[in-house]
Amino acid sequence: MGEVLTRDELLPRVAAERAAGRTLAFANGCFDLLHVGHIRYLQAAAREADRLVVAINDDESVRRLKGEGRPILAAADRAELVAALRPVDYVVIFPEPTVGPLLDAVRPDVHCKGTDYTLDTVPERDVVKAYGGRVAIVGDPKDHSTRDLLARMGKRT
């Protein structure tokens, strides 16, 4: 089972993993209501390195990104759910509008993004390139979304 850590707790763990010769993959997202697309994304991201760090948007950033009524679950709950997934080693909640500052602090070997991106459209690609990391597009086709799941649930109530 993965651990939910603060940024200050995560950075020494990352340093210890590196000192032990392990590589780090990094994935991020809102993870508002877990669905099969999230699982496949995280499984694929975990295959890119020895350890997987997952960064989760805090509640306010989810609200800004997804709109009123979101998130459905609070950040602490979303973090705990993601940490319980087998491929995940560490989970951290971030408050910034983008994950760039956290990427720059953690400096993972590989930054993993879902298939709704291409290598050219990953917003953080310049941050990753600047410290010498790589970007990987992972997961299955973007056929699943929390928005679609909520729409289907709304039709049933």
N, C-alpha and C positions, 0 to 999 in steps of 0.2 A: 504494500500500500504506500502511495506517495505521501509526501508531507506538505502541508500548507505552511509557508514561511513568509515573514516580512522580507522586504528588500534587504534590510540590514542583516537578517539571518541567512538569506540566500547567498549573498556574495562570498562569505567564508566557506560555505559548502561547495560552491562552484570552484573556489581555489583549491580545496581539498581534493575534489574529483580530478582536477587537472594535475595536481601533484602526484596523484595515483596513476596518472597516464590515461585517464578516461576522456573520451570525447563527449561533447555536449550538443544536443539538438534543442531547438527552441521553437515552440509553437505558441500562437496567441489567438484570442477571440473572446467573444461574449459568453458563449456556452450557456445561453439563457435557459433553454429546455433541451436537455441532451437528446440527441437522436442518432440514428445509425451513421449519418454523414460525419458527425463529430467523432464517433468511435473509429471509423475508417481513417479519418484524417490523423488522429492521434496514434493509431497503430502504425501507419506509414511513417509518420514523423519519428517515432521511436526506433524504427529500423535504420535511420540515418546516422545514429551515434550510439554510444554506450549508455548515456543518460538523457532523459527528456525533461526539460523545464517547460512548464506551461504558464503563460501569463494571461490573466483574466482581467478584462476591463472592469473598473469599479462601477458602482450603480449610476453615478452621474454621467460617466462617459457612455454607458449603454443608453441612457435616456437621450443624450445628445445624438448618438448614432442611429438609434432605432425608433425614437419618438415616444410620445406620451403613452403611459401604460406599460412601458418596459423599463427595467427588466421585470420578468415574472417572478424570478427568484432573486433574493439578495446575494450580493457578492460572496459573502462568507459561505452561504449554502452552495452556490455554484462551485466555489473552490473546493469544498469538501467532497462534492460529487465527483469532480474531475480527479481529485487526488485518489479516490477509491478505484479508479480504473487501472488495470494491470500495466499498461504501457507507461504510466506517468510516475516520475520520480519526485519532482518538486513542482509546486504550484505557488505562484505569487500574484497578488492583486496589484494592478497599477492604476494610478489616477490620471495620468497624462492623456492628452487627446490622441497621441500616437504612442506606439510601443518603442519608438526610436531611442529615447533616453535610457530605457531599461536594457535594450539590446546593446547599447554602447557600454553600459556598466557590466553586463554579464559576458558579452563578447563570445557567444556560442560559436562552435565550429560551423554549424549549419542552422540557418533560419528557415523554417519550413512554413510554407503558405499553401492554402488550398487551391484546388483546380479552378476556382473562379478568378485566379490571377495567372499571369504569364511571367516569365523572368523579367520582362521589360516593364511590367505594370506593378510590381511589388513596391509599395511606397517606401519601404525601409532599405531598398537595395543599396543606396549610396552609403548608408550607415554601415551596413554589413561589409561592403567592399572596402570602406576606409580602414577597417581594422583587420582585413585579410580573411574574413569568413566567406562562406558561400551560401547561396540561396537555393532551396530545392522546392519544387512544386510537387505536392504529395496528396494522396487521398483519391477517392473515386470522383467521377463527374459530379458537379454541383446539382444533383437531382433532389436534394433534401434541404429544407430550411425551417427554422423555427417559425418564420412568418407563415409559411404554407401550413405547418402543423397547427398553428393557432387558428388559421382560417378554416381548416377542416373541423377543428373542435367547435368553433363558433357555429358552424352549420348544423352540428349535432345537438346543440342545446336549445 
